């Protein structure tokens, strides 16, 4: 009998706590169609003075972490509705305007390939055109997928009138916020074999001092004909080196060394002193 009564008391206490939580949620919610008064705090008077009397202000609620800034990624492409001039390419780290949901901000993004089978993505110097799908990485407020994204840039209509308008560049969806996504830029150093003996070769014009040869000695070499090799030693004081390959190398082959560097986006400059910080409208 004692055990039964204790179980009943526990169930009653649990029901009371659930009722209190429901009442708290009901008090915090606003019924649909009700008029409310919203008080804003911490808004500078200069910012409020720039608002037009006819401006419609929209109040929205934020999901967890949406008040933070992170590295966000977007999947974009161009269509026939895009207005960009093909004679004026869009470079990576150019100042662009992003419209993501109800937020608008400026950033200096980097473009990359969106590889689905790899965790490393090749950097694109210019925005891909012709309807190709690509990824765009930029500093911005955390936004969850699949929020739609529009990308614009400031264009000068007439040099004499100095009137500006926004060109529609690309559209797509949000991929998510991930600071660990790796965007790599690749450069290739080339050298030419001067003396060849079966699998051994003496290579010139890739480096110009022995310190660089010793620094890149652990790196692997490739050739345009598909061979793979390594640096054996430095010869002389002008960057000449001896290399060993997995097969006999030909005299007219070219030796290549691929180097990779991780690329990051930048913040758009704002203010008279070119200060860099994120402004979300």
C-alpha positions as CSV (number, residue, x, y, z in Angstrom):
1,X,0.0,0.0,0.0
2,X,2.9,2.4,0.8
3,X,4.4,1.8,-2.7
4,X,1.2,2.5,-4.5
5,X,0.6,5.8,-2.7
6,X,4.2,7.0,-3.4
7,X,3.7,6.3,-7.1
8,X,0.5,8.3,-7.1
9,X,2.2,11.2,-5.4
10,X,5.0,11.2,-8.0
11,X,2.5,11.1,-10.9
12,X,0.6,14.1,-9.4
13,X,3.8,16.1,-9.0
14,X,4.8,15.3,-12.6
15,X,1.4,16.4,-13.9
16,X,1.6,19.7,-11.9
17,X,5.1,20.5,-13.4
18,X,3.8,19.8,-16.9
19,X,0.8,22.1,-16.3
20,X,3.1,24.9,-15.1
21,X,5.3,24.5,-18.2
22,X,2.3,24.7,-20.5
23,X,1.1,27.8,-18.7
24,X,4.5,29.5,-19.1
25,X,4.6,28.7,-22.8
26,X,1.0,30.1,-23.2
27,X,1.9,33.3,-21.5
28,X,5.0,33.8,-23.7
29,X,3.2,33.2,-27.0
30,X,1.1,35.8,-28.8
31,X,-2.1,34.6,-30.4
32,X,-2.5,35.1,-34.1
33,X,-4.1,38.4,-35.2
34,X,-3.3,40.2,-31.9
35,X,-1.7,43.7,-31.8
36,X,1.5,44.0,-29.8
37,X,3.9,46.7,-28.9
38,X,7.6,46.0,-29.5
39,X,10.2,48.2,-27.7
40,X,13.7,48.3,-29.2
41,X,16.7,48.9,-27.0
42,X,20.3,49.9,-27.9
43,X,19.4,51.3,-31.4
44,X,21.5,54.4,-32.2
45,X,19.5,57.5,-33.0
46,X,21.5,58.0,-36.2
47,X,20.4,54.6,-37.5
48,X,16.8,55.3,-36.7
49,X,16.9,58.7,-38.4
50,X,18.0,57.0,-41.7
51,X,14.7,55.0,-41.8
52,X,12.0,56.4,-44.0
53,X,8.5,57.0,-42.5
54,X,7.1,54.7,-45.1
55,X,9.5,51.9,-44.3
56,X,8.0,48.6,-43.2
57,X,9.9,47.0,-40.3
58,X,9.7,43.3,-39.9
59,X,10.3,41.5,-36.7
60,X,11.4,37.8,-36.8
61,X,12.6,35.3,-34.3
62,X,16.0,33.7,-34.5
63,X,16.8,30.0,-34.3
64,X,19.7,28.9,-32.0
65,X,23.1,30.3,-33.1
66,X,21.6,32.5,-35.8
67,X,22.8,35.6,-33.9
68,X,26.4,34.5,-34.5
69,X,28.8,35.0,-37.4
70,X,30.6,32.1,-39.0
71,X,32.0,30.8,-42.3
72,X,28.9,29.9,-44.4
73,X,28.8,28.1,-47.7
74,X,26.3,28.4,-50.5
75,X,25.5,26.3,-53.6
76,X,25.1,28.8,-56.5
77,X,24.6,28.8,-60.2
78,X,23.8,31.2,-63.0
79,X,20.7,31.2,-65.2
80,X,19.3,33.2,-68.1
81,X,17.8,35.7,-65.6
82,X,21.3,36.8,-64.4
83,X,22.3,40.3,-65.5
84,X,26.1,40.2,-65.2
85,X,28.2,41.4,-68.1
86,X,30.3,38.5,-69.5
87,X,33.1,41.0,-70.4
88,X,33.4,41.9,-66.7
89,X,34.3,38.7,-64.8
90,X,33.6,38.3,-61.1
91,X,36.8,37.6,-59.2
92,X,37.0,35.8,-55.9
93,X,37.2,38.3,-53.0
94,X,35.3,40.9,-54.9
95,X,32.8,42.8,-52.8
96,X,29.4,41.3,-53.4
97,X,25.9,41.7,-51.8
98,X,24.1,38.7,-50.5
99,X,20.4,38.4,-49.9
100,X,19.7,35.4,-47.8
101,X,16.1,35.1,-46.5
102,X,15.4,38.4,-44.8
103,X,19.0,39.3,-44.2
104,X,21.3,41.4,-46.5
105,X,25.0,41.9,-46.1
106,X,28.2,42.5,-48.1
107,X,31.2,40.2,-48.1
108,X,34.2,39.2,-50.1
109,X,33.6,35.5,-50.9
110,X,35.8,32.8,-52.5
111,X,34.5,30.5,-55.1
112,X,35.3,26.8,-55.3
113,X,34.2,23.5,-56.8
114,X,31.6,21.6,-54.9
115,X,33.1,18.1,-54.8
116,X,30.7,15.6,-53.3
117,X,33.3,12.8,-53.0
118,X,36.1,14.8,-51.3
119,X,36.6,16.9,-48.2
120,X,39.0,19.3,-50.1
121,X,37.7,21.6,-52.8
122,X,39.6,23.4,-55.5
123,X,39.7,27.2,-55.5
124,X,38.2,29.1,-58.4
125,X,39.8,32.4,-59.3
126,X,36.7,33.6,-61.1
127,X,33.0,32.8,-60.7
128,X,32.1,29.9,-63.0
129,X,29.7,30.9,-65.8
130,X,27.5,29.0,-68.2
131,X,25.1,27.5,-65.7
132,X,27.8,25.5,-63.8
133,X,27.1,24.7,-60.2
134,X,29.8,25.9,-57.7
135,X,30.2,26.7,-54.0
136,X,30.6,30.2,-52.5
137,X,32.3,30.7,-49.1
138,X,31.8,33.9,-47.2
139,X,31.7,35.4,-43.7
140,X,28.1,35.9,-42.7
141,X,25.4,35.3,-40.1
142,X,24.6,31.6,-39.3
143,X,21.7,30.5,-41.5
144,X,20.3,27.0,-41.8
145,X,19.7,25.2,-45.0
146,X,17.9,25.2,-47.4
147,X,17.4,29.0,-47.2
148,X,17.4,30.7,-50.7
149,X,20.3,33.0,-51.6
150,X,20.6,35.8,-54.2
151,X,23.9,37.4,-55.1
152,X,24.3,41.0,-56.4
153,X,27.1,43.4,-57.1
154,X,27.2,47.2,-57.5
155,X,27.4,48.2,-61.2
156,X,27.9,51.7,-62.7
157,X,25.2,52.4,-65.2
158,X,26.8,55.5,-66.6
159,X,30.2,56.9,-65.9
160,X,29.1,60.4,-66.5
161,X,26.1,60.3,-64.1
162,X,27.9,57.9,-61.7
163,X,24.6,56.2,-61.0
164,X,24.8,52.8,-59.5
165,X,22.5,49.8,-59.5
166,X,22.7,46.2,-58.4
167,X,23.4,43.5,-61.0
168,X,21.9,40.1,-60.3
169,X,24.8,37.6,-60.5
170,X,23.7,34.2,-59.2
171,X,21.1,32.3,-57.1
172,X,21.1,29.1,-55.1
173,X,20.6,27.8,-51.6
174,X,22.4,27.7,-48.4
175,X,24.7,24.7,-47.7
176,X,25.3,25.4,-44.1
177,X,27.9,26.9,-41.7
178,X,31.1,24.9,-41.5
179,X,34.5,26.5,-40.6
180,X,36.3,23.2,-41.3
181,X,35.5,23.1,-45.0
182,X,38.8,23.3,-46.8
183,X,39.3,25.4,-50.0
184,X,42.7,24.9,-51.6
185,X,44.6,26.9,-54.2
186,X,47.1,24.9,-56.3
187,X,50.2,26.2,-58.0
188,X,52.6,24.1,-60.1
189,X,56.4,24.6,-60.2
190,X,58.0,23.2,-63.3
191,X,61.6,22.1,-64.1
192,X,63.3,20.6,-67.1
193,X,65.7,17.6,-67.1
194,X,69.1,18.4,-68.6
195,X,70.8,15.1,-68.1
196,X,68.9,11.8,-68.2
197,X,70.1,8.3,-67.4
198,X,67.3,5.7,-67.2
199,X,65.3,6.5,-64.1
200,X,67.7,9.3,-62.9
201,X,67.6,12.9,-64.1
202,X,69.3,16.2,-63.3
203,X,66.6,18.9,-63.2
204,X,67.1,22.7,-63.6
205,X,65.0,25.9,-63.4
206,X,62.6,24.7,-60.7
207,X,64.5,26.2,-57.8
208,X,67.4,28.7,-57.7
209,X,69.1,28.0,-54.4
210,X,69.9,24.8,-52.6
211,X,67.9,25.8,-49.5
212,X,64.7,25.5,-51.4
213,X,65.7,22.1,-52.8
214,X,66.3,20.8,-49.3
215,X,63.0,22.3,-48.0
216,X,60.9,20.6,-50.7
217,X,62.8,17.3,-50.7
218,X,60.0,15.4,-48.9
219,X,57.5,16.5,-51.5
220,X,56.7,14.1,-54.4
221,X,57.3,15.0,-58.1
222,X,55.2,14.2,-61.2
223,X,55.8,14.6,-64.9
224,X,53.6,15.5,-67.8
225,X,54.0,11.9,-69.1
226,X,52.6,10.4,-65.9
227,X,55.8,9.5,-64.0
228,X,56.3,9.9,-60.2
229,X,59.5,10.6,-58.4
230,X,61.4,12.2,-55.5
231,X,64.2,14.6,-55.0
232,X,67.5,12.8,-54.1
233,X,69.9,15.7,-53.4
234,X,70.9,19.2,-54.4
235,X,73.7,19.8,-56.8
236,X,75.7,23.0,-56.8
237,X,74.5,26.4,-55.6
238,X,72.0,27.4,-58.3
239,X,69.1,25.1,-57.4
240,X,70.0,22.1,-59.6
241,X,68.8,18.8,-58.2
242,X,69.1,15.1,-58.8
243,X,65.7,13.2,-59.0
244,X,64.7,9.5,-59.2
245,X,61.5,8.4,-61.0
246,X,59.5,5.2,-61.0
247,X,60.3,4.6,-64.7
248,X,62.8,5.8,-67.3
249,X,62.3,9.5,-68.0
250,X,62.6,11.1,-71.4
251,X,64.6,14.1,-72.3
252,X,61.6,16.2,-73.5
253,X,59.5,15.5,-70.4
254,X,58.6,18.2,-67.8
255,X,59.0,17.8,-64.1
256,X,56.2,19.3,-62.0
257,X,55.8,20.0,-58.2
258,X,52.2,20.8,-57.0
259,X,51.9,23.1,-54.0
260,X,48.6,23.8,-52.1
261,X,47.5,26.7,-49.9
262,X,44.3,27.0,-48.0
263,X,42.2,30.0,-49.0
264,X,39.9,32.1,-46.7
265,X,37.3,34.7,-47.5
266,X,37.6,38.3,-46.3
267,X,35.3,40.9,-44.7
268,X,34.0,43.7,-46.8
269,X,35.5,47.1,-46.0
270,X,33.1,49.6,-44.4
271,X,33.5,53.1,-43.2
272,X,35.9,55.9,-44.2
273,X,38.9,54.2,-42.6
274,X,38.4,50.9,-44.5
275,X,37.6,49.1,-41.3
276,X,36.5,45.5,-41.8
277,X,33.5,44.2,-39.9
278,X,30.2,42.5,-40.8
279,X,27.1,44.7,-41.2
280,X,23.8,42.8,-41.6
281,X,20.8,44.8,-42.7
